[in-house]
Amino acid sequence: MSTTAFARPMRQVYTPPPAEPDRREHERSLVIEAQRGSRDAFAALVRLHQARAFAVARAITMTREDAEDAVQDAFLHAYRALDRFRPDQPFGAWLNRIVANAALDIGRRRKVRDADQLPESVATPFRDPAVDAELRARLEQGLARLTERQRAVIVLHDVQGYTHGEIGGMLSIPEGTARSDLHHARAALRRMLGDMRSSEP
C-alpha cells in the first residue's frame, strides 16, 4: 500500500458505513479483515478515520504539512501494530492516541514556525471570517507561543470538542492532568493576549 495514500484523501468511490450502532460492528469487521491481511479493509478504515485523524494532528501541529506527516506516520504505525489491537475496543480512540503522539513527536523535532507564517497554516476554526481579523491574528500568535501539549489540549477541547478523558487518552496523561493543562493553557493564552494588547502603541 502506498504510504502517501495515508496522508491525502483517497480517490476510490466510497459508500458510507451504516449508522450507529451498526457502524461499530462494521468497523469491527473491517479491523478483523485487516488483521487477517486484507489491505482493502485497512484502506476502508483509513477512509473512515482520515478526516478526524487529520483534524487531531493539525490541532497539535498547526500546519498542514506537519499534520499530513503525522497522519501518514500514524497510519503506518497503526498498520504495523494492528495485530496487537483488540477488535472489541474502539478503533478510533486507539488510532487518535497514535496520531496525537505522532504529531507531538513532529512538534518536538521541529521548531515552531514564526508567528508571521501562521495565517496560512493555522487550524480552520480560527480562520472563521466572522471573527475579527485582528483578534484572529492575536489568537494565532498566542497559540504559537504555547507548548505543544498546551496547544493540543486547548484546541482538542475548545475547538474539536473532545472530553478531558478522551484528550487524556490521546496524550497518554491522566484525565485530571488534561483538565489542569486546559486551565493553565487558557490562562496562558489570556495572559499573552493581554500582553499583546498592552504592548500596542
ZIHUTA-V61265 format. One record per residue. D_CENTER is the distance of its C-alpha to the mean C-alpha in Angstrom with 2 decimals. Layout:
BEGIN
d_center:D_CENTER
d_center:D_CENTER
END
This chain:
BEGIN
d_center:22.84
d_center:21.73
d_center:18.64
d_center:17.93
d_center:17.59
d_center:14.22
d_center:12.65
d_center:14.60
d_center:15.78
d_center:18.73
d_center:22.10
d_center:23.61
d_center:24.84
d_center:22.73
d_center:24.19
d_center:21.88
d_center:22.21
d_center:24.45
d_center:23.53
d_center:22.90
d_center:24.38
d_center:25.23
d_center:21.64
d_center:21.07
d_center:24.25
d_center:23.36
d_center:20.10
d_center:22.16
d_center:24.77
d_center:22.39
d_center:21.18
d_center:24.85
d_center:25.84
d_center:23.19
d_center:24.43
d_center:27.88
d_center:26.99
d_center:26.10
d_center:23.86
d_center:24.03
d_center:22.59
d_center:19.61
d_center:19.19
d_center:19.27
d_center:16.49
d_center:14.38
d_center:15.38
d_center:14.68
d_center:11.01
d_center:10.15
d_center:9.27
d_center:6.87
d_center:5.28
d_center:5.47
d_center:4.44
d_center:0.99
d_center:3.01
d_center:5.29
d_center:5.18
d_center:6.06
d_center:8.21
d_center:9.51
d_center:11.09
d_center:11.12
d_center:13.00
d_center:10.91
d_center:7.70
d_center:10.28
d_center:11.72
d_center:8.83
d_center:8.40
d_center:12.19
d_center:12.66
d_center:10.66
d_center:12.68
d_center:15.74
d_center:15.42
d_center:14.99
d_center:17.98
d_center:20.05
d_center:19.38
d_center:19.85
d_center:23.40
d_center:22.38
d_center:20.20
d_center:22.24
d_center:22.21
d_center:23.05
d_center:19.66
d_center:16.64
d_center:15.00
d_center:11.67
d_center:11.48
d_center:12.65
d_center:10.28
d_center:7.09
d_center:9.11
d_center:9.76
d_center:6.41
d_center:5.87
d_center:9.49
d_center:9.52
d_center:7.48
d_center:9.85
d_center:12.64
d_center:12.37
d_center:12.45
d_center:15.46
d_center:17.11
d_center:16.97
d_center:18.37
d_center:16.62
d_center:18.16
d_center:20.98
d_center:20.54
d_center:22.61
d_center:20.07
d_center:17.31
d_center:18.72
d_center:17.92
d_center:14.32
d_center:12.90
d_center:10.30
d_center:12.51
d_center:13.19
d_center:15.02
d_center:17.15
d_center:18.90
d_center:22.50
d_center:23.92
d_center:22.71
d_center:25.30
d_center:24.60
d_center:25.83
d_center:23.71
d_center:20.59
d_center:21.60
d_center:22.09
d_center:18.70
d_center:17.15
d_center:19.54
d_center:18.97
d_center:15.21
d_center:15.94
d_center:18.46
d_center:16.38
d_center:15.41
d_center:11.95
d_center:11.89
d_center:13.49
d_center:11.15
d_center:8.08
d_center:10.40
d_center:11.89
d_center:9.15
d_center:7.38
d_center:11.09
d_center:12.93
d_center:10.91
d_center:8.64
d_center:11.53
d_center:10.58
d_center:13.73
d_center:14.65
d_center:15.27
d_center:11.99
d_center:10.27
d_center:13.18
d_center:12.68
d_center:9.16
d_center:10.56
d_center:14.00
d_center:15.82
d_center:18.30
d_center:17.63
d_center:20.22
d_center:18.58
d_center:15.34
d_center:17.82
d_center:19.77
d_center:16.95
d_center:16.02
d_center:19.74
d_center:20.19
d_center:17.24
d_center:18.74
d_center:22.16
d_center:21.31
d_center:19.86
d_center:22.99
d_center:25.19
d_center:23.88
d_center:24.24
d_center:27.72
d_center:28.61
d_center:27.68
d_center:29.93
d_center:32.73
d_center:32.79
d_center:33.48
d_center:37.15
END
